[in-house]
Amino acid sequence: MTLIKSISGIRGTIGGRTGDTLNPLDIVKFTTAYATFMARKTGRHGKIVVGRDGRISGQMVKNVVCGTLMGCGCDVINIGYATTPTTELAVRMAQADGGIIITASHNPRQWNALKLLNGEGEFLTAADGAEVLDIAAREDFEYAEVDQLGQYSEDFSFDLRHIDSVLQLKLADLNAIKSRKFRVCVDTINSVGGIILPKLFEALEVEYHILNGACTGDFAHNPEPLEKNLHGIMDKMRQGGFDLGIVVDPDVDRLAFICEDGTMFGEEYTLVSVADYVLRNLSNQNTPSTLTTVSNLSSTRALRDITEKYGGKYYAAAVGEVNVTTKMKEVGAVIGGEGNGGVIYPESHYGRDALVGIVLFLSALAQKGCTASELRKTFPDYQIAKNRIDLTPETDVDAILVKVKEMFAKDNSAKVNDIDGVKIDFADRWVHLRKSNTEPIIRVYSEAPTMDMADELGKKLMQVVYDMQ
């Protein structure tokens, strides 16, 4: 497995031959490159927050990262087991200069990664990430003298501080949530969600039942929160007794809901439902021109539809959290995110945060006094097919994307967007092909009024790729 190096960090599988996977040598190299970059940018060897999810390899990676940062002269604040949004907030709360999140997000158990943060607790910009990669490639390193080595400290208070910050959001309707006396079933996939979410539910006075709650990193199923991986909690919901099913990924930045009858709410509709709640509440006190939203090119059209319903304006960004947050800042978006269940709410911070999504969604359910399935029926209904094509070392992705673009260049019924792979927009459907930043695959997402129509469109484009391999 080739090590994946991108502007957002470094990701790979643990074990195997040097240079083929994520090993201690690579961890040292890229941690050093990050520390070197931060020192040059800030003019000092500052404080760096380090947090990790529950992965089996997390302890090993954390030890290497912390030791390397100290060797570069950085003071380390180890916050232990922590969600990605908790670590992002911890950078700001600790007034640190940056942060490293040790997580491979939704990837299977053998993967791990380093995600790099700036002093705002946000992912590095494309330009800054490219500079880190360049420093690593050139091995342009300098380590601290013995009297200038960094100091190590631990602070495990940030879970509660994160929860407190979410509960203080203006649109967090705590009284309505507590009055509704929700009962929820939650799958925390044997990672850090099993530590922080019970504390959140206790603060909300929500009764909860946790599945896969032990933070062992030995994931009970594929950790990506897609319907095909969630039969356990869906079966539990069908047995009755719960108002809502809640699923997070290993680092708790993605969020999916399951209705009271055991059907999927739809991960694409996590952001749609929360955005609808935010827009509805803000529309009473803001002019429509300020009600802007952003999602990425691979996300459902439903967000555009509900934004326009409130008189607001929707914008699309390239896939990737930093691309979405950059666009959100540019247009002053009140909410944004990604269709993979990622909610970004600027009042909290510019990062996907499942805790924010949970509290705002429960507020919406409580205020409307309806069930999850009833709420889902109030939104425009699109079906999205999410397919993938595994890449071989010989695959020429750029040539494939050029071929797809040429196929539709003269089609007057289609709009072609190539800011991120190739997206073909038709009147009532779309298909998007792009190389993943996190896995050696091409993602093929397609949306249409029915799943059969969406899948047919996606498979048509996938055949083009297969014919070229």
C-alpha positions as CSV (number, residue, x, y, z in Angstrom):
1,M,0.0,0.0,0.0
2,T,1.5,3.4,-1.1
3,L,1.7,6.0,1.6
4,I,-0.8,8.8,0.8
5,K,0.7,12.3,1.1
6,S,-1.6,15.2,0.7
7,I,-2.0,18.8,1.8
8,S,-4.1,17.7,4.7
9,G,-1.4,15.3,6.1
10,I,0.0,11.8,5.7
11,R,-2.0,8.6,5.8
12,G,-1.3,4.9,5.4
13,T,-1.5,1.4,6.8
14,I,0.6,0.2,9.7
15,G,3.2,-2.4,9.2
16,G,5.1,-3.7,6.2
17,R,8.1,-2.6,4.3
18,T,9.7,0.7,4.8
19,G,8.4,3.2,2.3
20,D,5.3,1.2,1.5
21,T,3.2,2.1,4.6
22,L,2.9,4.5,7.5
23,N,5.9,3.5,9.7
24,P,7.9,5.3,12.5
25,L,10.4,6.7,10.0
26,D,7.7,8.4,8.0
27,I,6.0,9.7,11.2
28,V,9.2,11.3,12.3
29,K,9.9,12.8,8.9
30,F,6.5,14.4,8.5
31,T,6.2,15.5,12.1
32,T,9.6,17.2,11.8
33,A,8.5,18.8,8.5
34,Y,5.4,20.2,10.2
35,A,7.3,21.4,13.2
36,T,9.9,23.1,10.9
37,F,7.1,24.7,8.9
38,M,5.3,26.0,12.0
39,A,8.6,27.4,13.5
40,R,9.4,29.3,10.3
41,K,5.8,30.6,10.0
42,T,5.4,31.8,13.6
43,G,9.1,32.6,14.3
44,R,9.2,30.3,17.4
45,H,9.0,26.7,18.5
46,G,5.6,27.0,20.1
47,K,3.0,24.8,21.7
48,I,1.5,21.9,19.8
49,V,-1.6,20.0,20.9
50,V,-1.7,16.3,20.1
51,G,-4.9,14.2,20.3
52,R,-5.7,10.7,19.0
53,D,-8.7,8.5,18.3
54,G,-9.0,4.9,19.6
55,R,-7.0,3.1,16.9
56,I,-4.9,0.2,17.9
57,S,-1.8,1.9,16.5
58,G,-2.6,5.2,18.2
59,Q,-0.4,4.8,21.2
60,M,2.7,4.0,19.1
61,V,2.0,6.9,16.7
62,K,1.4,9.3,19.6
63,N,4.7,8.4,21.2
64,V,6.6,9.0,18.0
65,V,4.8,12.3,17.3
66,C,5.2,13.7,20.8
67,G,8.9,12.7,21.0
68,T,9.7,14.2,17.6
69,L,7.9,17.5,18.4
70,M,10.0,17.8,21.6
71,G,13.1,17.0,19.6
72,C,12.2,19.9,17.3
73,G,11.9,22.3,20.3
74,C,8.1,22.3,20.5
75,D,6.2,22.1,23.8
76,V,3.6,19.3,23.6
77,I,0.2,19.2,25.1
78,N,-1.0,15.7,24.9
79,I,-4.8,15.6,25.3
80,G,-5.1,11.8,25.1
81,Y,-8.1,10.2,23.5
82,A,-10.0,13.0,21.7
83,T,-12.3,13.5,18.8
84,T,-11.1,15.5,15.8
85,P,-13.3,18.5,16.7
86,T,-12.2,18.3,20.4
87,T,-8.5,18.6,19.3
88,E,-9.4,21.5,16.9
89,L,-11.0,23.4,19.7
90,A,-8.2,22.5,22.2
91,V,-5.7,24.3,20.0
92,R,-7.7,27.5,20.4
93,M,-8.6,26.9,24.1
94,A,-5.0,26.3,25.0
95,Q,-3.8,29.2,22.8
96,A,-1.4,26.8,21.1
97,D,0.4,27.3,17.9
98,G,-0.9,24.3,16.1
99,G,-2.0,20.7,16.5
100,I,-1.7,17.2,15.2
101,I,-4.7,14.8,15.2
102,I,-3.7,11.1,15.0
103,T,-6.6,9.5,13.2
104,A,-7.5,7.9,9.9
105,S,-11.1,9.0,10.2
106,H,-13.4,6.5,8.5
107,N,-10.6,4.2,7.2
108,P,-10.4,0.6,8.5
109,R,-8.5,-0.4,11.6
110,Q,-5.1,-1.0,9.9
111,W,-4.9,2.7,8.8
112,N,-3.7,5.7,10.7
113,A,-2.8,9.3,9.8
114,L,-1.5,12.6,10.9
115,K,-3.9,15.6,10.3
116,L,-2.2,18.9,10.7
117,L,-3.7,22.1,12.2
118,N,-2.8,25.7,12.3
119,G,-3.0,28.1,15.3
120,E,-6.8,28.5,14.7
121,G,-7.3,24.8,15.2
122,E,-8.2,24.5,11.5
123,F,-6.6,22.3,8.8
124,L,-3.7,23.9,6.9
125,T,-4.4,25.7,3.7
126,A,-3.5,24.1,0.4
127,A,-0.4,26.3,0.1
128,D,0.8,25.6,3.7
129,G,0.2,21.9,3.3
130,A,2.2,21.9,0.1
131,E,5.0,23.6,1.9
132,V,5.1,21.0,4.6
133,L,5.3,18.3,1.9
134,D,8.1,20.2,0.2
135,I,10.1,20.4,3.5
136,A,9.6,16.7,4.0
137,A,10.7,15.8,0.5
138,R,13.9,17.9,0.8
139,E,14.4,16.8,4.4
140,D,15.2,20.4,5.2
141,F,15.3,19.7,9.0
142,E,16.9,21.2,12.0
143,Y,16.5,19.8,15.5
144,A,16.8,21.5,18.8
145,E,19.9,21.7,20.9
146,V,19.7,19.8,24.2
147,D,18.9,22.9,26.3
148,Q,16.1,23.9,23.9
149,L,14.2,20.6,23.8
150,G,10.5,21.0,24.1
151,Q,8.5,20.2,27.3
152,Y,5.8,17.6,27.6
153,S,2.5,18.0,29.5
154,E,-0.9,16.3,29.6
155,D,-4.4,17.9,29.8
156,F,-7.5,15.7,29.7
157,S,-10.1,18.4,30.4
158,F,-11.0,19.2,26.8
159,D,-13.9,16.7,26.4
160,L,-15.9,18.6,29.0
161,R,-14.8,22.0,27.6
162,H,-15.9,20.9,24.1
163,I,-19.3,19.8,25.4
164,D,-19.7,23.1,27.4
165,S,-19.0,25.1,24.2
166,V,-21.6,23.2,22.2
167,L,-24.2,23.6,25.0
168,Q,-23.7,27.4,24.9
169,L,-24.5,27.7,21.2
170,K,-27.3,30.2,20.7
171,L,-29.5,27.7,18.7
172,A,-28.9,24.8,21.1
173,D,-32.4,24.5,22.6
174,L,-31.5,22.7,25.8
175,N,-34.9,23.2,27.4
176,A,-36.8,21.7,24.4
177,I,-34.4,18.7,24.3
178,K,-34.7,18.0,28.0
179,S,-38.5,18.3,27.9
180,R,-38.7,15.9,25.0
181,K,-37.0,13.1,27.1
182,F,-35.3,11.5,24.1
183,R,-34.1,7.9,24.1
184,V,-31.3,7.3,21.6
185,C,-29.3,4.3,20.4
186,V,-25.7,5.2,19.5
187,D,-23.0,3.3,17.6
188,T,-19.6,4.7,18.6
189,I,-17.5,2.1,16.6
190,N,-15.1,1.3,19.4
191,S,-13.4,4.6,19.4
192,V,-13.4,8.0,21.1
193,G,-17.2,8.6,20.6
194,G,-17.7,6.0,23.3
195,I,-15.9,8.3,25.7
196,I,-17.4,11.7,24.9
197,L,-20.9,11.1,23.7
198,P,-22.2,9.6,27.0
199,K,-21.0,12.8,28.7
200,L,-22.9,14.9,26.2
201,F,-26.1,12.9,26.5
202,E,-26.0,13.1,30.3
203,A,-25.7,16.9,30.1
204,L,-28.7,16.9,27.8
205,E,-30.7,14.6,30.0
206,V,-31.0,12.2,27.1
207,E,-31.4,8.5,27.8
208,Y,-28.9,6.5,25.7
209,H,-27.8,3.0,24.8
210,I,-24.3,2.6,23.4
211,L,-23.3,-0.1,20.9
212,N,-19.6,-0.8,20.3
213,G,-18.7,1.6,23.1
214,A,-15.3,0.3,24.3
215,C,-12.5,2.5,23.0
216,T,-10.3,-0.4,21.8
217,G,-9.8,0.5,18.1
218,D,-10.9,-3.0,17.2
219,F,-13.8,-1.8,15.1
220,A,-16.9,-4.1,15.3
221,H,-17.6,-3.3,11.6
222,N,-16.3,-1.2,8.7
223,P,-16.1,2.2,10.4
224,E,-17.5,4.3,7.5
225,P,-21.0,5.3,8.6
226,L,-22.8,4.0,5.5
227,E,-26.0,2.0,5.4
228,K,-24.2,-1.2,4.3
229,N,-22.1,-1.1,7.5
230,L,-24.8,-0.3,10.0
231,H,-27.1,-3.3,10.0
232,G,-26.4,-3.9,13.8
233,I,-27.8,-0.6,15.0
234,M,-30.6,-0.6,12.3
235,D,-31.8,-4.0,13.6
236,K,-31.7,-2.6,17.1
237,M,-33.8,0.4,16.1
238,R,-36.4,-1.9,14.5
239,Q,-37.0,-3.6,17.8
240,G,-38.5,-0.3,19.0
241,G,-38.0,1.8,22.1
242,F,-35.7,4.5,20.7
243,D,-36.5,7.9,19.2
244,L,-33.3,8.1,17.2
245,G,-30.2,6.2,16.1
246,I,-26.9,8.0,16.0
247,V,-23.7,6.8,14.3
248,V,-20.3,8.5,14.3
249,D,-17.0,7.5,12.7
250,P,-13.9,6.8,14.7
251,D,-12.9,10.5,15.1
252,V,-16.4,11.8,15.5
253,D,-16.4,14.4,12.8
254,R,-19.0,12.5,10.6
255,L,-22.5,11.9,11.8
256,A,-25.4,9.7,10.5
257,F,-28.9,9.3,11.8
258,I,-31.3,6.3,11.8
259,C,-35.0,6.9,12.1
260,E,-37.2,5.5,14.9
261,D,-38.4,2.7,12.5
262,G,-34.8,1.5,11.7
263,T,-34.6,3.2,8.3
264,M,-31.7,5.4,7.4
265,F,-32.3,9.1,7.7
266,G,-29.5,9.4,5.0
267,E,-26.0,10.7,5.7
268,E,-26.5,13.3,3.0
269,Y,-29.4,14.7,5.0
270,T,-27.5,15.2,8.2
271,L,-26.3,18.6,7.0
272,V,-29.5,19.3,5.2
273,S,-31.6,18.9,8.3
274,V,-29.3,20.9,10.6
275,A,-29.0,23.6,7.9
276,D,-32.8,23.8,7.7
277,Y,-33.0,24.2,11.4
278,V,-30.4,27.0,11.4
279,L,-31.8,28.8,8.4
280,R,-35.4,28.6,9.8
281,N,-34.3,30.2,13.1
282,L,-32.0,32.8,11.5
283,S,-34.6,33.8,8.8
284,N,-36.6,35.6,11.5
285,Q,-33.8,37.9,12.3
286,N,-31.6,38.2,9.2
287,T,-32.1,39.4,5.6
288,P,-32.2,36.6,3.1
289,S,-28.9,37.7,1.5
290,T,-27.0,36.8,4.6
291,L,-28.4,33.2,4.7
292,T,-25.6,31.6,2.7
293,T,-24.6,27.9,2.8
294,V,-21.8,25.8,1.3
295,S,-21.2,22.1,0.7
296,N,-18.8,20.3,-1.6
297,L,-19.5,19.2,-5.2
298,S,-20.2,15.6,-4.2
299,S,-23.1,16.6,-1.8
300,T,-26.8,16.5,-2.4
301,R,-28.7,19.2,-4.2
302,A,-31.2,19.3,-1.3
303,L,-29.0,21.8,0.6
304,R,-29.3,24.2,-2.4
305,D,-33.0,23.7,-2.5
306,I,-33.7,24.4,1.2
307,T,-31.3,27.4,1.2
308,E,-33.2,29.0,-1.7
309,K,-36.5,28.2,0.1
310,Y,-35.4,30.7,2.8
311,G,-34.2,33.2,0.2
312,G,-30.5,32.4,0.8
313,K,-27.7,31.6,-1.6
314,Y,-25.9,28.2,-1.9
315,Y,-22.3,27.8,-3.0
316,A,-20.3,24.7,-4.0
317,A,-16.7,24.0,-3.1
318,A,-14.1,21.4,-4.1
319,V,-14.2,18.3,-1.9
320,G,-12.1,18.5,1.3
321,E,-12.8,20.2,4.6
322,V,-10.3,23.0,4.0
323,N,-11.9,23.8,0.6
324,V,-15.3,24.0,2.2
325,T,-14.2,26.2,5.1
326,T,-12.3,28.5,2.8
327,K,-15.4,29.0,0.7
328,M,-17.6,29.4,3.8
329,K,-15.3,32.3,5.0
330,E,-15.3,33.8,1.5
331,V,-19.1,34.0,1.3
332,G,-19.9,34.4,5.0
333,A,-21.8,31.1,5.2
334,V,-24.0,30.6,8.3
335,I,-23.6,26.9,8.0
336,G,-21.9,24.4,5.7
337,G,-20.3,21.0,5.5
338,E,-20.1,17.9,3.5
339,G,-22.6,15.3,2.4
340,N,-20.7,12.6,4.2
341,G,-22.4,13.7,7.5
342,G,-20.0,16.5,8.2
343,V,-21.6,19.6,9.8
344,I,-19.5,22.8,10.0
345,Y,-21.1,25.6,12.1
346,P,-18.9,28.7,12.3
347,E,-20.4,29.9,15.6
348,S,-18.6,26.9,17.1
349,H,-15.6,26.5,14.9
350,Y,-14.6,25.9,11.3
351,G,-14.5,22.1,11.5
352,R,-16.8,19.2,11.1
353,D,-18.3,18.4,14.5
354,A,-20.7,15.5,15.2
355,L,-21.5,16.9,18.7
356,V,-22.7,20.2,17.2
357,G,-24.7,18.2,14.7
358,I,-26.3,16.1,17.4
359,V,-27.4,19.0,19.5
360,L,-28.8,21.1,16.7
361,F,-30.6,18.0,15.2
362,L,-32.2,17.2,18.6
363,S,-33.2,20.8,18.9
364,A,-34.9,20.6,15.6
365,L,-36.7,17.4,16.5
366,A,-37.8,18.8,19.8
367,Q,-39.0,22.1,18.5
368,K,-41.0,20.5,15.7
369,G,-42.4,17.8,18.0
370,C,-42.1,15.2,15.2
371,T,-40.3,11.9,14.7
372,A,-37.1,11.6,12.7
373,S,-38.9,9.9,9.8
374,E,-41.5,12.7,9.7
375,L,-38.8,15.3,9.6
376,R,-37.0,13.5,6.8
377,K,-40.2,13.7,4.6
378,T,-40.2,17.5,4.8
379,F,-37.0,17.7,2.7
380,P,-36.6,17.4,-1.1
381,D,-36.0,13.7,-1.9
382,Y,-33.0,12.8,-3.9
383,Q,-31.2,9.5,-4.0
384,I,-27.4,9.4,-4.2
385,A,-25.3,6.4,-5.2
386,K,-21.7,6.3,-3.9
387,N,-19.4,4.0,-5.8
388,R,-15.7,3.6,-6.0
389,I,-13.1,2.2,-8.3
390,D,-9.9,0.8,-6.8
391,L,-6.8,2.1,-8.5
392,T,-3.8,0.1,-9.7
393,P,-0.3,1.6,-10.0
394,E,-0.8,1.8,-13.8
395,T,-4.1,3.8,-13.7
396,D,-3.8,7.2,-15.3
397,V,-6.4,9.1,-13.4
398,D,-5.8,12.4,-15.3
399,A,-6.3,10.7,-18.7
400,I,-9.5,9.2,-17.4
401,L,-10.9,12.5,-16.2
402,V,-9.9,14.2,-19.5
403,K,-11.8,11.4,-21.4
404,V,-14.9,11.9,-19.3
405,K,-14.8,15.7,-19.7
406,E,-14.5,15.3,-23.5
407,M,-17.5,12.9,-23.6
408,F,-19.8,15.7,-22.4
409,A,-18.1,18.8,-23.6
410,K,-20.5,19.2,-26.6
411,D,-23.6,18.0,-24.7
412,N,-25.9,21.1,-24.4
413,S,-27.9,19.3,-21.7
414,A,-24.9,19.0,-19.4
415,K,-22.8,21.4,-17.5
416,V,-19.2,20.3,-16.9
417,N,-17.3,21.5,-13.8
418,D,-13.6,20.5,-13.5
419,I,-12.4,22.4,-10.3
420,D,-12.2,19.0,-8.5
421,G,-12.2,16.0,-10.8
422,V,-15.1,16.1,-13.2
423,K,-18.7,16.8,-12.3
424,I,-21.4,16.5,-15.0
425,D,-24.6,18.4,-14.1
426,F,-27.9,17.6,-15.8
427,A,-31.3,19.1,-15.2
428,D,-32.5,16.5,-12.7
429,R,-29.3,14.5,-11.9
430,W,-25.5,14.7,-11.7
431,V,-22.4,12.5,-11.5
432,H,-19.0,13.4,-10.0
433,L,-15.7,11.5,-10.5
434,R,-12.7,12.4,-8.5
435,K,-9.5,10.8,-7.1
436,S,-9.8,10.4,-3.3
437,N,-7.4,12.4,-1.1
438,T,-7.5,9.6,1.5
439,E,-7.6,6.3,-0.3
440,P,-6.1,4.9,-3.6
441,I,-9.5,5.0,-5.3
442,I,-11.7,7.1,-7.7
443,R,-14.9,8.1,-6.0
444,V,-17.9,8.0,-8.3
445,Y,-20.9,9.8,-6.8
446,S,-24.2,10.3,-8.7
447,E,-27.6,11.7,-7.7
448,A,-31.0,11.5,-9.3
449,P,-34.7,11.3,-8.3
450,T,-34.4,7.5,-7.8
451,M,-31.6,5.2,-6.7
452,D,-31.8,3.1,-9.9
453,M,-31.4,6.3,-12.0
454,A,-28.5,7.4,-9.8
455,D,-26.8,4.1,-9.9
456,E,-27.2,3.7,-13.7
457,L,-25.6,7.1,-14.3
458,G,-22.7,6.2,-12.0
459,K,-22.2,2.8,-13.6
460,K,-22.1,4.4,-17.0
461,L,-19.2,6.6,-16.1
462,M,-17.5,3.7,-14.2
463,Q,-17.5,1.6,-17.4
464,V,-15.5,4.4,-19.1
465,V,-12.9,4.0,-16.4
466,Y,-12.8,0.3,-16.6
467,D,-12.4,0.4,-20.4
468,M,-9.3,2.6,-20.0
469,Q,-7.6,0.5,-17.3
